[in-house]
Structure formats: structure tokens, C-alpha cells
Amino acid sequence: MFLGEYQHSLDAKGRITIPAKFRDELGEKFIATKGLDNCIFLYPIEEWQLIEAKLRSLPFTRADVRSFARFFFSGASEMEFDKQGRAVLSMKLREYAAINKDLIIIGVGSRVEIWSVEKWTQYTENAESSYEEMAESLVELGI
């Protein structure tokens, strides 16, 4: 399970260093894609395969299913770490997430998210004010 928050920076070649405990769980090869809220999602291959199977089971005749699948899969790529534990974030993903230099890496249970510092700060400031409301709505969902 991925947990925690870490601040890092891109190097001049667009590489990031993922925390060691996240690298261990992601495995040698993993998937990066456009996440929700303008962040980047990282998935271990096994988790990616589960998501892929779930999306494949949805009716492709629905426009929202087709649109989401196109966006989610077209932004995806298989990645791996170099010997120093770094991975190259594609320019497309960096642009999507507005990551120029400083970034935040967070663990979110089954995935890792990478955020620009600015977007993460904005997001957390907005979310903090409704944290209790979110918790209540999750209780209504049976969590």
C-alpha cells in the first residue's frame, strides 16, 4: 500500500527520484498516466491490469466510457527506473500536470500520484475545508 507525502524536484533531464519504499512496491516496470485533478498516476503493472479489465468490461457504446478510456489509455506509458532509482517523466505528462521543477509525490493506497507543488497546495487548501463533509459522504457509501 502506498502512503505518505514527499517533496522532490525534476532534474535537468526530466527525471524524478521516487521514494525507495514506493519503488519497491511499483516494481521494475510500472505504468504512468494522466490522473484526475491534473496530477500523474503511477500504477504497479498488476494494479494497472485490474483497472484495464474493469474498463474493458464497461459498455463501449457509452460516450463517457469511450471518452474516459481514450484519455486514460492514450496518456499512459510503461516506465522503469534507472540504476539510481530515477524515472523520466514524459514532456506530455509534465505539461498535463504543470510540473516544471518542484513536485510532490503522494501515496494513495493502490497508486502513487505526482503533483506540481502549486497544484497540490491549491488542492489541499480547497479540500481541507470540506474534509469532514467528504468523510460523511463516504460513510453514506458504506465506508
C-alpha positions as CSV (number, residue, x, y, z in Angstrom):
1,M,0.0,0.0,0.0
2,F,1.3,3.5,-0.9
3,L,1.2,6.0,1.9
4,G,2.9,9.3,2.7
5,E,3.9,12.6,1.1
6,Y,7.3,13.5,-0.3
7,Q,8.7,16.7,-1.9
8,H,11.1,16.2,-4.8
9,S,12.4,18.0,-7.9
10,L,12.8,17.2,-11.6
11,D,16.4,17.1,-12.7
12,A,17.6,18.8,-15.9
13,K,16.7,15.7,-18.0
14,G,13.1,15.5,-16.7
15,R,13.9,12.6,-14.2
16,I,12.4,12.2,-10.8
17,T,13.5,10.1,-7.9
18,I,10.7,8.1,-6.4
19,P,11.0,7.2,-2.7
20,A,12.6,3.8,-2.2
21,K,9.5,2.3,-0.5
22,F,7.4,3.3,-3.4
23,R,9.9,1.9,-5.9
24,D,9.8,-1.4,-4.2
25,E,6.0,-1.6,-4.5
26,L,5.8,-0.2,-8.0
27,G,8.2,-2.9,-9.2
28,E,10.8,-2.8,-12.0
29,K,8.2,-1.7,-14.6
30,F,5.1,0.3,-13.9
31,I,2.5,2.5,-15.7
32,A,2.3,6.3,-15.6
33,T,-0.8,8.1,-17.0
34,K,-2.8,11.3,-16.8
35,G,-4.6,11.3,-13.5
36,L,-7.6,13.1,-12.3
37,D,-7.3,16.7,-11.0
38,N,-4.3,17.3,-13.2
39,C,-1.8,15.0,-11.5
40,I,0.0,12.0,-12.7
41,F,-1.0,8.5,-11.6
42,L,1.6,5.7,-11.2
43,Y,0.4,2.1,-11.0
44,P,2.2,-1.2,-10.5
45,I,1.6,-3.4,-13.5
46,E,-0.7,-5.8,-11.6
47,E,-3.0,-2.9,-10.4
48,W,-3.0,-1.4,-13.9
49,Q,-4.2,-4.8,-15.3
50,L,-7.1,-4.8,-12.9
51,I,-8.1,-1.3,-13.9
52,E,-7.8,-2.2,-17.6
53,A,-10.0,-5.2,-17.1
54,K,-12.7,-3.2,-15.3
55,L,-12.7,-0.5,-18.0
56,R,-12.8,-3.2,-20.7
57,S,-15.9,-4.6,-19.0
58,L,-17.8,-1.3,-19.3
59,P,-20.1,-0.8,-22.3
60,F,-18.1,0.8,-25.1
61,T,-21.4,2.1,-26.6
62,R,-21.5,4.8,-23.9
63,A,-19.8,8.0,-24.9
64,D,-18.5,8.8,-21.4
65,V,-16.8,5.3,-21.2
66,R,-15.2,5.8,-24.6
67,S,-14.0,9.3,-23.8
68,F,-12.6,8.3,-20.4
69,A,-10.8,5.2,-21.8
70,R,-9.3,7.3,-24.7
71,F,-8.0,9.9,-22.3
72,F,-6.8,7.5,-19.7
73,F,-5.0,5.0,-22.0
74,S,-3.7,7.5,-24.6
75,G,-1.8,9.3,-21.8
76,A,-0.3,6.0,-20.4
77,S,3.2,4.6,-20.9
78,E,5.3,1.9,-19.4
79,M,8.1,3.2,-17.3
80,E,11.1,1.8,-15.4
81,F,13.7,3.0,-13.0
82,D,17.4,3.5,-13.8
83,K,20.1,2.3,-11.5
84,Q,19.8,5.4,-9.3
85,G,16.1,4.9,-8.8
86,R,15.1,7.7,-11.2
87,A,12.4,7.6,-13.9
88,V,11.9,10.0,-16.8
89,L,8.5,11.8,-16.9
90,S,7.5,12.4,-20.4
91,M,7.0,16.0,-21.5
92,K,3.4,15.3,-22.2
93,L,2.7,14.2,-18.7
94,R,4.7,17.1,-17.2
95,E,2.8,19.6,-19.3
96,Y,-0.5,17.9,-18.3
97,A,0.3,18.2,-14.6
98,A,2.0,21.6,-14.9
99,I,5.2,20.2,-13.4
100,N,8.2,22.4,-14.1
101,K,10.7,21.7,-11.3
102,D,9.3,21.1,-7.8
103,L,6.8,18.3,-7.2
104,I,5.0,16.4,-4.6
105,I,4.8,12.6,-4.6
106,I,2.0,11.1,-2.6
107,G,0.9,7.5,-1.8
108,V,-2.9,7.0,-2.3
109,G,-3.4,3.3,-1.4
110,S,-3.2,1.4,-4.7
111,R,-1.3,4.1,-6.6
112,V,1.2,6.9,-6.4
113,E,0.3,10.4,-7.5
114,I,2.7,13.1,-8.7
115,W,1.6,16.8,-8.4
116,S,3.2,20.1,-9.1
117,V,3.8,21.9,-5.7
118,E,1.4,24.7,-6.8
119,K,-1.5,22.4,-7.8
120,W,-1.1,20.2,-4.7
121,T,-1.1,23.3,-2.4
122,Q,-4.2,24.6,-4.1
123,Y,-5.9,21.2,-4.0
124,T,-5.2,20.6,-0.3
125,E,-6.3,24.1,0.7
126,N,-9.6,23.6,-1.1
127,A,-10.0,20.0,0.2
128,E,-9.2,20.8,3.8
129,S,-12.3,23.0,4.2
130,S,-14.6,20.1,3.1
131,Y,-12.7,17.2,4.6
132,E,-15.4,16.5,7.2
133,E,-18.1,16.6,4.5
134,M,-16.2,14.2,2.4
135,A,-15.9,11.8,5.3
136,E,-19.6,12.0,5.9
137,S,-20.4,11.2,2.3
138,L,-18.0,8.2,2.4
139,V,-19.9,6.9,5.5
140,E,-23.1,7.1,3.4
141,L,-21.4,5.0,0.8
142,G,-20.7,2.4,3.4
143,I,-17.0,3.1,4.1
